[in-house]
Amino acid sequence: AEAWDWKRVSGVLTGMFPLWVILAVSVGIVKPELVTWLNSDMITVSVALVMVFTGMTLELKDFRNILNKPAQVGLGCMCQYTIMPVCATVVARLLRLRSDVAAGVVLLGCCPGGTSSNLITMIAGGDVALSVLMTSASTVCAPFVTSAMVGMLAGSFVDIDMIGMFKSVVTVVLGPVFCGVVINKFFPEISTLAQEVTPLLSVSLVSLICGSVMGSSYQHIRGAGASVAVAVLLLHSLGFLFGWGVPKAMGFDERVARTTAVETGIQSSALAVVLASRHFPNPALSSIAGAISAPVQSILGSVVASYWQRSSHKLWAKDAEKKKQRLTHRLFKKRQRIQLKRSKSQELERKKLEGKAQGK
């Protein structure tokens, strides 16, 4: 009973992710010393830990499943690494952000999907299994695609060390995820026990990271003005909008469209902060977008998910109807095969009887 109660409490607290982010950011503004002890090196370690926890929820078969849904998973990656980087660049130029801040916005747009996307997908009535596959695929692609896209797009604003960024993404993302998968493969008992606390721990770490960056960069954020917040809000809003619209235009169903929208609109803001602090000429300004992104996308994602949740019962009803139709179709086909087999048996029996009658 105690384990069950802990699971329930942990689930409720994890589901309050947007609230913890807003709380941590507020503390960072009002009482920064309570969260700024989490320095840049600790932030890097924290992000790596979150990635290990993510890997511990995955199995090798999850990566094989990507091959079973290539169109849907490919769609998620395509939207993630085309819609967001392009929108980020356009928004940064339209709002005429100063170069260091603009580079941070573009970096945010080039990052892989955030870890909270799976939770928001569940609330929104999307396909959680597909969400996990999309997040896994975009994370695995991050060292190559994020580095290349940032170099190509953000490089027009500031000088960036692409090789160094590639190494950082491998170190902070790919390596830890692989370690998590290995733990899950060879030490499943540890992984199973840990999964009761890792979602809440991930939420706590990401919230702390956001609070720390906000506390450290608040004066720079005030100096940058409201334009940065508007840019981040526009970026995530466009991500949700086009992430939903593109799959619908391509003929995918509503559940896939919602999943893709969440995967596109939710970014790994913590990774954006780490990369900005390690590889950009002016880390304080370039990490502003990542710091603002966490509360903005959490609130926006929660609002979108809550709106979609109201119509989720219709999706479930449609799914139930489709399953019923598939079952009815299978039963009909089975009856047809049985009748055909029976008819053939009867025909064969009749021919045997006719043969016997002619022989007499």
N, C-alpha and C positions, 0 to 999 in steps of 0.2 A: 504493500500500500504506500510505504514511504517513497519507493522508487517511482511509483506511478504519480504520486503527488509532486515529486520533484520534476518529473517530465512535464507535467501540466504547468507548474509554476515557471519552469524554464521556457516552455513554449509561449506562454503569455508574455513574459518579459522580453523574449526575442521578438515577438510580434509588435512590441512597442518601440521598435528600432528608430522610427522618425523622432519620437519623443526624446530618446536618449541623445540623439545627435543634436537636436535643438537645445537640450539642456546643457550639453558639453560646450557647444558654441557660445551659449549665453554666459556660462562660467568663464570661458576664454576672454570674453569681452569685459565682464564686470570684475572678475578676480583672476587674471591670467596666471598668476603664480601657482594656482592650484592644478593647472594642467600643462603649463609650459616646461615642467620638469622632463616631459617626454621630448627629448631633443631629437635632432635629425637622424642620428645613428639608431636610437631606440625606435624611431618611427619606421626605419627600414626593416629592423628586426621584427617589429609588430606586423608589418605588411607580409613579410615572409611567413610568419606564424599563421596568419589568416589563410595564406595559400596552402600551407601544410594541412590545416584543418579542412580546407576545401578538397584537397587530394584524398583525405581520409574518408570522404563520403563517396569516392569514385572507385570503380573496379575496372579491370582491363576490358571487361565485356562492354562497359559503357562507351569506350572508345571504338570497339568493334561495332556497336550499335549505330555509330555515326555513318558507317558504310551502308546500313540498312535504311537510313533516311537521308540519303545524300542531298536530295533536292531541298528539303526543309532546313537541314543544318547549314547547307551551303547558302541558302537564302538569308539565314540569320547572320552568318559571317559577312556576306556581301553588304547587307544593310548596315551592319556594325562598322565596317571599315570603308564605306563609301559615303553614306548619308551623314554620319557624324563629323568626319574630317572636313567634308565639303561645306557643311552647314557652319561649322566652327570658323572656317576661313572666311566665308561670306559675312557672317555676323561680325567678326572682328574688324573686317574692312569697312562694313557699312557703319558701324558705330565709331570708327576711327580711334580705336583704342591705341594707347602708346605701345610701342613695339614689344617691350618685355611682358606686358600684361596680355597683349594679343597672342604672343607665343605660348603663354600658359593656357589660354582658351583653346588654341589649336591642339596643344598637347592633350588636354582633357578629351577633346573630340577624337583623338587617335588611340585612346586607351581601350582595352578590352572591356567586356561587360562586367558590371559590379556583382559582388556576392549576394547582395540583397535582391537581385532580380528574380531568383527562384521563389523567394517568399512572396514578393509582389505578384508574380505570375500565378501563384496558388490562390491568392485573394481575388485576383482579377478573373478567375475561371479559365485560365489558359492551360496549356499542356505542360505540367511541371517536369515530366521526364524529358520532353523536348527542350525545355528551358535549360536543364542541366547539361544536355548534349551541346546546345548552342554556346553556353558559358564555357564548357570544356574546350570546344573547338576554337573559340576566339582567344582563350587563354593560351592554348598551345601555339597559336599563330602569332601571338603578341611579340615575341622577340624579333621576328622577321618583319611583320607588317607594321607594328607600331613604330619601330625604329625607322623604317623606310619612309612611312607617311609623315612622321614628325620632321625628318631631315628634308623632305621635299616641300612640305607646306610651312612649318614653323621656321625652317631655315631661311625663309624670305624675310623674316622679322629679326631674328638674332642668329649668331653663330652657335652651332650645336655639334657636339662630339657624337656622331652617329655610332661609331664603334663602341665607345664607352657606354652609350645608352643600350645598345644591343646586349652587351655583357651584363648590365644592370638588370635588364628585363629577364635574362636567363637566370641570373642569381636570385632575384626577388620573386619571380613568378614560376618559371618552368621547373627549376630545380626543386623548390619546396613542394610544388604540386606532385612531382614525381616521387619525392620522399613520402608524401602522404599516401599515394597509391601503393607504394611498397609496404608501408606499415599496415595498410588495409589488407594487403595480399598475404603477408607472412605473419602478421600478428592481429588477426581479426577480432580476438577477444578484447585487446586493448582499444582497437578502433571502435568497436561496438560500445564499450563503456565510455570512451571519450566523446562519442557523438551525443551523449546526453548533456554535455556541458559546452562543447565546442561552438555550437551556434550562438549561444549567449556570450561566450568569450570573444568570438569574432565581432559581434555587435558592440561589445564593450571596447575592444581595441580600436575599431574604426571610429567610434564616437570620441574616444580619447584623442586619436590622431587629429580629428576635425577640430576639437576644442583647442588642442595645442597649437595647431597652425593658425587658427583664428586669433588666439591670444598673442602669438608672435608677430602676426602680420596685420593686426587690427588698424594700427596707425597708417600703414601703407594702403589698406583697403579704404579707409576714410579719405586718404589723399587721392586715391584713384577715382572716387566718386561712385555714383549709382550705376554708371554705364557698365561696370564689370558684372554687377548683379543682374542687370537687364540682359547682358550678353549670355550669361550662364543659364538664366531662365529661358531665354529664346532658344538656346542650343538644345536643352533637354525637351522643351515643348515640341520643337521641330522633329527631334528624334522619335518621340512618341507618335506624332502625326504621320510622318513618312514611314516609320516602322510598321504602322498599321495599314497605311494606304497602299504601299507597294505590294505586299502579299495579296491584298484584296484585288488589286488590279491584275495580278498574275493568276488569279483564280483559286487561291488557297482559301480554306474555310476560316470561319471567324476565330476558332480556337487557336489556329496557327498564327493568324494575324495578330491576335492579342499577345501571344507569346513573343513574337518577333518585335512588336512595339515595345514591350517591356525590356527585352534584351538590347534593343537599340537605344532606348531612352535612358537606361541606367548605366552609368560609367563607373569604372574603378577609380574613384576620386583619390583614394589613398595612394594608389600607384602614381597618379599624376603629381601628387605632392612630392613623393620620393624622387621621381625622375627630375622634376623641376629643381629640387634642392641639390641634386648631385651633378646635373649636366647643363644647367642654364646659367648664363652670365650674371643675371640678377635674380637669385632664387626667391628673395622676399616678394618681389613683384610677380614673378612667373608662377608662384605657388598659390596666388590669391584665388585663381579660378577653381583649383582643386579644393581649397578650403570652403569656398562658397557653395561649391557643387553638392557636397554631401547633404547639407540641410535642404537645399533647393530640390534636389532630385528625390529625396526621401519624402518631402511634403507633396510634391507633384505626383510621384509614383503612388502614394497612398490615396490621393484624391482620385486619380484615374482608376486605380484598382477598386476603390469603393464604389465608384460610378458603374464600372463594369460588373461588380459583384451583384448589383441589383438585377441585372439581366442574365446572371449565370444560370438561374433555374431554367430559363428558356433553352440555353445551350445543353444543359443536362437532359432536358426533355427531348431535344433533338437527337442527342447521342443515344438515349434510351430507345427512341423510335428507330434510329438507324440500326442499332443492335437487334431490335425486334424484327426489322425487315430482313437483315442478314440471316437471322436464325430461321425465319419463315422461308426464305429462299433456299437455305440449306436443307430444311425439312422437305420442301417441295422437290428439290433435286434428288434427295435420298429416296423419296417415295417413287419418283420416276424411275430411278435405277432399280428399285425393288420390283416395280411393276414390269419393267422391261425384262428383268431376269426371270420373273415368274412366267411372263409370256413366252420367253424362249424355252423355258423348261416344259411348259404345257405343249408348245409346238413340237418339241423334241419327243415328248411322251406320245403325242398324237401320231407322229410319224412312225414311231416304234410299233404302236398298236395297228396302224394301217399295214405296216410291213408284215406283222404277224398274221393279220387277216388275209393278206394276199398269199402268204405262204401256205395257209390252210386250203 
